[in-house]
Amino acid sequence: MLGRSDDMARRFELDRPRLRAVAYRILGSLGEADDALQEAWLRADRADTSEVANPSGWLTTVVARVCLNLLRTRDTRREESLDDGSRTQPAVTGGGADPAEEVQLADEVGIALLIVLDTLGPAERLAFVLHDMFDVPFDDIAAMLDKTPAATRQLASRARRRVRGVPAPDPDLPRRRRAVDAYLAATRGGDFDALVALLHPDVVLHADAAVVPTPEPVTVGGAEPVARGAMASMGRARAAAVVLVDGRVGMAMAEHGRLRVVLRFDFATDGRITGIDVIAEPDRLNELDITGIS
């Protein structure tokens, strides 16, 4: 047991890397994770810890509760944004995080995982991250969520199915996934010729007004014009991953762990891309079913 503030401070610093990893995976944003750790320490420093038998587990609980409150606040702001017709996503806090470190962490965790996690409700996300990624018992998570262990286990199970994805019966899925993988690789690498080769000559791209943003939706036709537009999104492509969108192979892009843009693709019989629908408006994003690809 810990009875002194300085003992808890030492334990917090020893556990900081793990606590930060927990917060980052729950929140998907390095800046918000650091904010959560600061708030968690303020709570821990004010608390009576004389009866705490497992300081590391107790600190994990404190961090998780702070993160859960942030997730719920984020969802409330997102709903308010949709209700008032705003096209902008809620502002990201914790902007002082190192962008290079954020990119490195996203690569380590997996951009596709972060994107799918952002589509989960707060309770599902917390249950999945704590149990499946950090081995926190369901009994402990249930107490945080004010649910039964059985209900908490179901939350994690539903989240797990979305993260792993459901095998699709479409026999063209592997070929189409290779095409989208190649599209993403060409965009990231700035390989214009490779990108043009993936596109049908008559390909048409539709982008909603929130993508650029512009006053009206944008339509672009032809392989080379579409490829040039893709080259302009190289920065976004670094934070993108191939996922299933409504059961079809697509691509999603995240910013600070938040889903920002989704691409849906149509294909010709020869496998080339004939249509791209670029979605960024929050109400349209919320209607999409995004899962991982198993």
Secondary structure as GFF3:
##gff-version 3
##sequence-region A 1 294
A	DSSP	alpha_helix	5	27	.	.	.	ID=ss1
A	DSSP	alpha_helix	30	46	.	.	.	ID=ss2
A	DSSP	alpha_helix	55	83	.	.	.	ID=ss3
A	DSSP	alpha_helix	99	109	.	.	.	ID=ss4
A	DSSP	alpha_helix	111	118	.	.	.	ID=ss5
A	DSSP	alpha_helix	122	128	.	.	.	ID=ss6
A	DSSP	pi_helix	129	133	.	.	.	ID=ss7
A	DSSP	alpha_helix	134	134	.	.	.	ID=ss8
A	DSSP	alpha_helix	138	145	.	.	.	ID=ss9
A	DSSP	alpha_helix	149	164	.	.	.	ID=ss10
A	DSSP	alpha_helix	173	189	.	.	.	ID=ss11
A	DSSP	alpha_helix	192	198	.	.	.	ID=ss12
A	DSSP	beta_strand	199	207	.	.	.	ID=ss13
A	DSSP	beta_strand	218	221	.	.	.	ID=ss14
A	DSSP	alpha_helix	223	231	.	.	.	ID=ss15
A	DSSP	alpha_helix	234	237	.	.	.	ID=ss16
A	DSSP	beta_strand	240	245	.	.	.	ID=ss17
A	DSSP	beta_strand	248	255	.	.	.	ID=ss18
A	DSSP	beta_strand	258	267	.	.	.	ID=ss19
A	DSSP	beta_strand	273	279	.	.	.	ID=ss20
A	DSSP	alpha_helix	282	287	.	.	.	ID=ss21
A	DSSP	beta_strand	290	291	.	.	.	ID=ss22
###
